[in-house]
Amino acid sequence: MAETVTLSGKTSPGLLASLDPLLREWLPRQRWFAGKGRPVTGFSLVAATELLPADGRLGLFHLLVRAHQPLTLGAEPHPGDCYQLLIGVREALPPRLAPALIGHVDQGPLAGRTVYDALYDARPAEVLLEALRTQARIGGLRFEREPGQEIRTGLVPRLVTAEQSNSSVVYGDTFILKLLRRVVPGVNPDLELPLALAREGCPRVPAPTAWLRAELAGESYVLGVLQPFLQGATDGWELALRELAKGEDFGAEARALGRATAEVHTALARALPTVTLGHTQLQLLADGMIERLDVAAQAVPALRPYAPALHSAFTALADLASEGRTWTAQRIHGDLHLGQCLRSPAGQWWLIDFEGEPSKPLAERRMPQPPVRDIAGMLRSFDYAAHSAVSQAQGWAEACRAAYCSGYAEVSGRDPRTDPVLLRAYETDKAIYEVVYEARHRPDWLPVPMAAIERYAASDPH
């Protein structure tokens, strides 16, 4: 690997300035850009590391760039989201790299060159894997590997082009490198939890092989995680829709998925601290759900007729808390649904993507929570799958939900349905979130969570 240098805004003031007009156009078009709907007014450079010299045939920069945008009404002051970019530099792009084009630079140190998203290109992707293999330290970048894990050379990289909230590169059929695009300082659960589960011996989560961090101004950023590639695996969402289309029963798979979820929860409870939620914490939990309902009802008029009945799901939880009921909270997946699960051709289920809901602050994503929050997310996912099928199977979602809870109980010793007040509160809270999301982004899907809202509003919370 070529010798590298780290640049900064002070030592290379022209680098970001030359890229600025191109990034303003390119960045908002990316699937993983979080600030859609608001213009980018400028950038500031957090860090820049030259991984391949830009004066050669192929240059490669690793950038951490903060995008500045106008604040939305009522939002807290915010310095802007920080994004991880891998910028390739060439004289001209070959046709195979046309989808990766960012633009042609007119000024600054890269004037006259073409810049592009380097993850589309095999050579830059090889540079990243080699750095992880050799545990390189390049400027503020730290390429680290789990002790005892080996990384072979010669693995051919390919970018995963499916829409994702991050970017992934598969190496041969051996590894997959997930690169986080919007990054924040701190301990990222997408590395923290799989590492804890691997060290606990839980087979339901691919164990991290290596990872990439940045150490900047006393703060640590997790930038990417390398894990085994699960060859031939199908994600749960695709599998459920396929079985629905064929009219096949999904109950056995749902039960197995419930068992896998319980295995993960049990291992996390062993590996990391648990807490007891008493009256004060549960009251805060219920208050937060009520507040989200009130805000959602203002944003989505269709929700307003159901709001009084939906409140009862949350006040029932607060009532139990005031009577002295407690629940255990622990680290959980945080954003569990069928698309976060993979099934091997042999029938084994894995859980992936432990990042949590990316829109939530990192500290909130790392808080212990009742495991039923994950369960509610999966139960809602069965509902979505049933409504997505061209030919909806009568009772399919209900059968899957029952099988999933039964499978969960077989491992955990406790059926989530025996705690109806807590489960109803979390399912209702999730459906309210879905209503707001669909109203804003996919209005055609709004009937799916609204059907659940109508059902929850009519049910007895006790």
C-alpha positions as CSV (number, residue, x, y, z in Angstrom):
1,M,0.0,0.0,0.0
2,A,1.3,3.4,-0.9
3,E,2.5,5.7,1.9
4,T,-0.3,7.9,3.0
5,V,-0.7,11.3,4.6
6,T,-3.5,12.9,6.5
7,L,-4.8,16.2,5.4
8,S,-6.8,18.7,7.3
9,G,-8.8,21.8,6.6
10,K,-5.8,23.9,7.5
11,T,-3.2,22.1,5.5
12,S,-5.4,21.5,2.4
13,P,-7.9,24.2,2.3
14,G,-8.5,23.8,-1.4
15,L,-9.5,20.2,-1.3
16,L,-13.0,20.6,0.1
17,A,-13.6,23.9,-1.7
18,S,-12.9,22.2,-5.0
19,L,-15.4,19.4,-4.3
20,D,-18.1,21.6,-2.7
21,P,-20.2,22.4,-5.8
22,L,-20.1,18.8,-6.9
23,L,-21.0,17.4,-3.5
24,R,-23.9,19.8,-3.2
25,E,-25.5,18.2,-6.2
26,W,-24.4,14.6,-5.6
27,L,-24.9,14.0,-1.9
28,P,-28.6,14.8,-1.6
29,R,-29.3,12.2,-4.3
30,Q,-27.8,9.4,-2.4
31,R,-30.2,6.9,-0.7
32,W,-28.3,7.2,2.6
33,F,-28.4,11.0,2.8
34,A,-30.5,11.9,5.9
35,G,-31.3,15.5,5.2
36,K,-33.6,15.2,2.2
37,G,-35.9,18.1,1.5
38,R,-33.5,20.7,2.8
39,P,-30.8,22.3,0.7
40,V,-27.1,21.8,1.5
41,T,-25.7,25.3,2.3
42,G,-22.1,24.3,2.8
43,F,-19.6,21.7,4.1
44,S,-16.9,21.6,6.7
45,L,-14.0,19.0,6.7
46,V,-13.8,16.8,9.7
47,A,-10.9,14.7,8.4
48,A,-9.3,13.8,5.1
49,T,-6.9,10.9,4.5
50,E,-5.2,10.2,1.3
51,L,-5.2,6.4,0.8
52,L,-3.8,6.3,-2.7
53,P,-1.8,9.3,-4.0
54,A,-4.0,11.7,-6.1
55,D,-1.1,12.5,-8.5
56,G,-1.1,8.9,-9.8
57,R,-3.4,7.2,-12.3
58,L,-5.9,6.4,-9.5
59,G,-6.2,8.5,-6.3
60,L,-8.3,7.7,-3.3
61,F,-9.4,10.0,-0.5
62,H,-11.2,9.0,2.7
63,L,-13.3,12.0,3.8
64,L,-15.4,12.8,6.8
65,V,-17.5,15.8,5.8
66,R,-20.1,17.7,7.8
67,A,-23.0,18.9,5.6
68,H,-24.7,22.1,6.8
69,Q,-28.4,22.6,6.2
70,P,-31.1,24.9,7.4
71,L,-32.8,23.7,10.6
72,T,-36.4,22.6,10.5
73,L,-38.9,24.7,12.5
74,G,-38.5,24.0,16.2
75,A,-35.4,21.8,15.8
76,E,-32.6,22.0,18.3
77,P,-29.4,23.7,17.0
78,H,-27.2,21.1,15.2
79,P,-23.7,21.3,13.7
80,G,-24.8,19.2,10.7
81,D,-24.6,15.5,9.9
82,C,-21.2,14.0,9.3
83,Y,-20.8,11.7,6.3
84,Q,-18.2,9.1,5.4
85,L,-17.1,9.5,1.7
86,L,-14.6,7.5,-0.3
87,I,-13.6,9.7,-3.2
88,G,-11.9,8.1,-6.2
89,V,-9.8,10.4,-8.5
90,R,-9.1,9.6,-12.2
91,E,-8.3,11.5,-15.4
92,A,-11.5,10.0,-16.9
93,L,-14.0,7.4,-15.9
94,P,-14.2,4.1,-17.8
95,P,-17.8,3.3,-18.9
96,R,-18.2,0.6,-16.1
97,L,-17.8,3.4,-13.5
98,A,-20.4,5.8,-15.0
99,P,-22.9,5.2,-12.2
100,A,-20.3,6.3,-9.7
101,L,-19.7,9.7,-11.2
102,I,-19.7,12.7,-8.8
103,G,-18.3,15.2,-11.3
104,H,-15.4,16.9,-13.0
105,V,-13.3,19.2,-10.8
106,D,-12.7,22.7,-12.2
107,Q,-10.4,24.2,-9.5
108,G,-8.1,23.4,-6.6
109,P,-5.6,20.6,-6.2
110,L,-7.7,18.1,-8.2
111,A,-8.5,20.5,-11.1
112,G,-9.0,18.7,-14.4
113,R,-9.6,15.4,-12.7
114,T,-12.8,13.3,-12.4
115,V,-14.1,12.3,-9.0
116,Y,-16.4,9.4,-8.2
117,D,-17.8,7.1,-5.5
118,A,-14.8,4.8,-5.1
119,L,-16.8,1.9,-3.7
120,Y,-17.9,1.1,-7.2
121,D,-14.2,0.5,-8.1
122,A,-12.4,-2.8,-7.4
123,R,-9.0,-1.3,-6.6
124,P,-10.1,1.1,-3.9
125,A,-12.3,-1.6,-2.3
126,E,-9.2,-3.9,-2.3
127,V,-7.3,-1.1,-0.5
128,L,-9.8,-1.2,2.4
129,L,-9.7,-4.9,2.8
130,E,-5.9,-5.0,2.7
131,A,-5.8,-2.3,5.4
132,L,-8.1,-4.4,7.6
133,R,-6.0,-7.5,6.9
134,T,-2.8,-5.8,8.0
135,Q,-4.4,-3.8,10.8
136,A,-3.1,-0.5,9.3
137,R,-3.0,2.8,11.0
138,I,-3.3,5.6,8.5
139,G,-3.6,9.1,9.9
140,G,-6.6,9.1,12.2
141,L,-8.0,5.8,10.7
142,R,-7.6,2.6,12.6
143,F,-8.1,-0.7,10.8
144,E,-8.6,-3.4,13.5
145,R,-9.2,-7.1,13.5
146,E,-10.6,-9.5,16.0
147,P,-7.8,-11.7,17.4
148,G,-7.5,-15.1,15.7
149,Q,-9.5,-14.0,12.7
150,E,-7.8,-14.3,9.3
151,I,-8.5,-12.4,6.1
152,R,-7.3,-14.0,2.8
153,T,-5.8,-12.0,0.0
154,G,-7.2,-12.0,-3.5
155,L,-10.9,-11.8,-2.7
156,V,-12.7,-10.0,-5.6
157,P,-14.9,-7.1,-4.3
158,R,-18.3,-6.1,-5.6
159,L,-20.6,-3.3,-4.4
160,V,-24.0,-4.2,-3.2
161,T,-26.3,-2.0,-5.4
162,A,-29.6,-2.7,-3.6
163,E,-30.9,0.4,-1.8
164,Q,-29.5,0.7,1.7
165,S,-29.1,3.3,4.4
166,N,-25.4,2.5,4.3
167,S,-23.1,0.9,1.7
168,S,-21.8,-2.7,1.6
169,V,-19.1,-4.4,-0.4
170,V,-18.9,-8.2,-0.7
171,Y,-15.5,-9.8,-1.1
172,G,-15.6,-13.0,-3.0
173,D,-18.2,-15.1,-1.2
174,T,-16.3,-14.7,2.1
175,F,-16.9,-11.3,3.7
176,I,-19.2,-8.3,3.6
177,L,-18.0,-4.9,4.6
178,K,-20.7,-2.5,5.8
179,L,-19.6,1.1,5.7
180,L,-21.6,3.5,7.7
181,R,-22.4,6.6,5.8
182,R,-23.8,9.0,8.4
183,V,-21.5,8.7,11.4
184,V,-21.5,10.0,15.0
185,P,-18.8,9.7,17.7
186,G,-19.3,7.0,20.3
187,V,-19.8,3.3,20.7
188,N,-21.8,2.1,17.7
189,P,-24.2,-0.8,18.6
190,D,-23.7,-2.2,15.1
191,L,-20.2,-3.3,16.3
192,E,-20.8,-3.4,20.0
193,L,-23.7,-5.9,20.1
194,P,-22.4,-8.4,17.5
195,L,-19.0,-8.4,19.2
196,A,-20.7,-9.0,22.6
197,L,-22.9,-11.8,21.1
198,A,-19.9,-13.5,19.4
199,R,-17.9,-13.5,22.6
200,E,-21.0,-14.9,24.3
201,G,-21.1,-17.8,21.8
202,C,-24.4,-16.8,20.2
203,P,-24.6,-18.4,16.7
204,R,-27.5,-16.2,15.6
205,V,-25.4,-13.2,14.6
206,P,-22.4,-13.1,12.2
207,A,-19.4,-12.4,14.3
208,P,-17.4,-9.3,13.3
209,T,-14.0,-10.2,11.7
210,A,-12.6,-6.6,11.6
211,W,-13.7,-3.0,11.7
212,L,-12.7,0.5,10.8
213,R,-12.6,3.4,13.3
214,A,-11.5,7.0,13.2
215,E,-9.8,8.7,16.2
216,L,-10.3,12.4,15.9
217,A,-9.8,15.1,18.6
218,G,-10.2,12.6,21.4
219,E,-13.4,11.1,19.9
220,S,-13.8,7.7,18.3
221,Y,-16.1,7.0,15.3
222,V,-17.0,3.5,14.1
223,L,-16.9,3.7,10.3
224,G,-17.4,0.1,9.1
225,V,-17.7,-3.5,10.1
226,L,-16.4,-6.6,8.2
227,Q,-18.4,-9.8,8.8
228,P,-18.7,-13.2,7.2
229,F,-20.8,-13.2,4.0
230,L,-23.8,-15.5,4.4
231,Q,-23.8,-17.1,1.0
232,G,-27.2,-18.1,-0.4
233,A,-29.1,-16.5,2.5
234,T,-32.5,-14.9,1.9
235,D,-33.8,-12.0,3.9
236,G,-37.0,-12.6,5.8
237,W,-39.0,-10.0,4.0
238,E,-38.3,-11.6,0.5
239,L,-38.9,-15.1,1.9
240,A,-42.2,-14.1,3.5
241,L,-43.5,-12.5,0.3
242,R,-42.3,-15.5,-1.8
243,E,-44.2,-17.9,0.4
244,L,-47.2,-15.7,0.5
245,A,-47.2,-15.6,-3.3
246,K,-47.1,-19.4,-3.5
247,G,-49.8,-19.7,-0.9
248,E,-47.4,-21.5,1.4
249,D,-47.6,-21.6,5.2
250,F,-45.0,-19.5,7.0
251,G,-45.7,-20.7,10.5
252,A,-42.7,-22.9,10.9
253,E,-40.4,-20.1,9.7
254,A,-42.1,-17.6,12.1
255,R,-41.7,-20.0,15.0
256,A,-38.0,-20.6,14.2
257,L,-37.5,-16.8,13.9
258,G,-39.1,-16.4,17.3
259,R,-36.6,-18.9,18.7
260,A,-33.7,-17.0,17.1
261,T,-34.9,-13.7,18.5
262,A,-35.2,-15.2,22.0
263,E,-31.7,-16.7,21.7
264,V,-30.3,-13.2,20.9
265,H,-32.2,-11.5,23.7
266,T,-31.0,-14.2,26.2
267,A,-27.4,-13.9,25.1
268,L,-27.5,-10.0,25.3
269,A,-29.0,-10.2,28.8
270,R,-26.0,-12.4,29.8
271,A,-23.4,-10.3,28.1
272,L,-24.5,-6.8,29.0
273,P,-26.1,-5.2,32.1
274,T,-29.9,-5.3,32.6
275,V,-32.0,-2.8,34.6
276,T,-35.3,-2.9,36.3
277,L,-37.9,-0.3,35.2
278,G,-39.9,1.0,38.1
279,H,-42.7,3.5,38.4
280,T,-40.7,6.6,37.5
281,Q,-39.1,5.0,34.4
282,L,-42.3,3.5,33.2
283,Q,-44.2,6.7,33.6
284,L,-41.6,8.5,31.5
285,L,-41.9,5.7,28.9
286,A,-45.7,6.0,28.8
287,D,-45.4,9.8,28.6
288,G,-43.1,9.6,25.7
289,M,-45.5,7.3,23.8
290,I,-48.4,9.7,24.6
291,E,-46.4,12.7,23.3
292,R,-45.5,10.9,20.1
293,L,-49.2,10.1,19.6
294,D,-50.2,13.7,20.1
295,V,-47.6,15.0,17.7
296,A,-48.6,12.3,15.1
297,A,-52.3,13.2,15.4
298,Q,-51.4,16.8,14.6
299,A,-49.4,15.7,11.6
300,V,-51.8,13.1,10.2
301,P,-55.5,14.0,10.3
302,A,-56.6,10.4,9.7
303,L,-55.2,9.5,13.1
304,R,-57.2,12.0,15.1
305,P,-60.5,10.1,15.5
306,Y,-58.6,7.2,17.1
307,A,-56.3,9.2,19.4
308,P,-58.5,9.0,22.5
309,A,-58.8,5.2,22.3
310,L,-55.1,4.9,21.5
311,H,-54.2,6.9,24.6
312,S,-55.6,4.1,26.7
313,A,-52.9,1.7,25.6
314,F,-50.3,4.0,27.2
315,T,-52.3,5.1,30.3
316,A,-52.9,1.4,31.0
317,L,-49.1,0.9,31.1
318,A,-48.7,3.9,33.4
319,D,-51.5,2.5,35.7
320,L,-49.7,-0.8,36.1
321,A,-46.5,1.1,36.9
322,S,-48.3,3.1,39.6
323,E,-49.6,-0.2,41.1
324,G,-46.0,-1.3,41.6
325,R,-45.5,-3.4,38.4
326,T,-41.9,-3.5,37.1
327,W,-40.3,-4.8,33.9
328,T,-36.7,-5.8,33.1
329,A,-34.9,-3.8,30.4
330,Q,-31.8,-4.8,28.5
331,R,-29.9,-4.2,25.3
332,I,-32.0,-5.2,22.3
333,H,-31.8,-5.1,18.5
334,G,-33.7,-1.8,18.4
335,D,-35.1,-2.0,14.8
336,L,-36.2,-5.6,14.3
337,H,-38.3,-6.6,11.3
338,L,-38.3,-9.3,8.6
339,G,-35.8,-7.4,6.5
340,Q,-33.2,-7.5,9.4
341,C,-33.2,-11.3,9.4
342,L,-31.5,-13.8,7.1
343,R,-32.3,-17.4,6.5
344,S,-29.7,-19.9,5.3
345,P,-30.5,-22.5,2.6
346,A,-30.3,-25.1,5.5
347,G,-33.0,-23.2,7.5
348,Q,-30.9,-21.3,10.1
349,W,-31.9,-17.8,11.0
350,W,-29.5,-14.9,11.7
351,L,-30.3,-11.4,12.9
352,I,-28.3,-8.5,11.3
353,D,-28.0,-4.7,11.4
354,F,-27.9,-3.8,15.1
355,E,-27.5,-0.1,14.4
356,G,-31.0,0.6,15.8
357,E,-33.1,3.4,14.3
358,P,-30.5,5.7,12.6
359,S,-32.7,8.7,13.2
360,K,-32.5,8.3,17.0
361,P,-29.5,9.7,18.9
362,L,-26.8,7.2,19.7
363,A,-27.3,7.4,23.4
364,E,-31.0,6.6,23.0
365,R,-30.2,3.6,20.8
366,R,-27.8,2.2,23.4
367,M,-30.3,2.4,26.3
368,P,-31.6,-0.8,27.8
369,Q,-35.2,-1.4,26.8
370,P,-37.9,-4.1,27.3
371,P,-37.3,-7.0,24.8
372,V,-40.9,-6.7,23.8
373,R,-40.0,-3.6,21.8
374,D,-38.2,-5.9,19.3
375,I,-41.1,-8.4,19.4
376,A,-43.6,-5.6,18.6
377,G,-41.5,-4.6,15.6
378,M,-41.5,-8.1,14.2
379,L,-45.2,-8.6,14.8
380,R,-45.9,-5.4,12.8
381,S,-43.6,-6.7,10.0
382,F,-45.8,-9.8,9.6
383,D,-48.7,-7.4,9.2
384,Y,-46.8,-5.4,6.5
385,A,-45.9,-8.6,4.6
386,A,-49.5,-9.8,4.6
387,H,-50.7,-6.5,3.2
388,S,-48.0,-6.4,0.6
389,A,-49.0,-9.7,-1.1
390,V,-50.9,-9.5,-4.3
391,S,-53.2,-12.2,-3.0
392,Q,-53.5,-11.8,0.7
393,A,-53.8,-15.0,2.7
394,Q,-56.7,-14.8,5.1
395,G,-55.3,-15.0,8.7
396,W,-51.7,-15.3,7.5
397,A,-50.3,-12.5,9.7
398,E,-52.2,-13.7,12.7
399,A,-50.9,-17.2,12.3
400,C,-47.3,-15.9,11.9
401,R,-47.6,-13.7,15.0
402,A,-48.9,-16.6,17.1
403,A,-46.1,-18.9,15.8
404,Y,-43.4,-16.3,16.4
405,C,-44.6,-15.7,20.0
406,S,-44.7,-19.4,20.6
407,G,-41.2,-19.9,19.3
408,Y,-40.0,-17.1,21.4
409,A,-41.5,-18.7,24.5
410,E,-39.9,-22.0,23.8
411,V,-36.5,-20.4,24.4
412,S,-37.1,-17.6,26.8
413,G,-39.7,-19.3,28.9
414,R,-42.1,-16.4,28.6
415,D,-44.7,-15.9,25.9
416,P,-44.9,-12.1,25.0
417,R,-48.7,-12.5,24.8
418,T,-48.9,-13.1,28.6
419,D,-47.9,-9.4,29.0
420,P,-50.7,-7.9,26.9
421,V,-50.5,-4.3,28.3
422,L,-46.8,-3.9,27.5
423,L,-47.1,-5.6,24.1
424,R,-50.1,-3.5,23.1
425,A,-48.4,-0.3,24.1
426,Y,-45.3,-1.1,22.0
427,E,-47.3,-2.3,19.0
428,T,-49.5,0.8,19.1
429,D,-46.4,3.1,19.4
430,K,-44.8,1.3,16.4
431,A,-48.0,1.6,14.3
432,I,-48.2,5.4,15.1
433,Y,-44.6,5.8,13.9
434,E,-45.6,3.9,10.7
435,V,-48.6,6.1,10.1
436,V,-46.4,9.3,10.2
437,Y,-43.7,7.7,8.0
438,E,-46.2,6.4,5.4
439,A,-48.1,9.7,5.3
440,R,-44.9,11.6,4.6
441,H,-43.1,9.1,2.3
442,R,-45.4,6.4,0.9
443,P,-49.1,7.6,1.0
444,D,-50.2,4.5,-0.9
445,W,-49.0,2.4,2.1
446,L,-50.9,4.4,4.7
447,P,-53.8,1.9,4.9
448,V,-51.5,-0.8,6.2
449,P,-50.7,0.9,9.6
450,M,-54.2,2.6,9.7
451,A,-55.8,-0.9,9.7
452,A,-53.7,-1.8,12.7
453,I,-54.5,1.6,14.4
454,E,-58.2,0.8,14.0
455,R,-57.7,-2.6,15.5
456,Y,-55.7,-1.4,18.4
457,A,-58.2,1.4,19.1
458,A,-60.9,-1.1,19.4
459,S,-59.0,-3.5,21.7
460,D,-59.1,-3.7,25.5
461,P,-55.7,-2.7,27.0
462,H,-56.2,-4.9,30.0
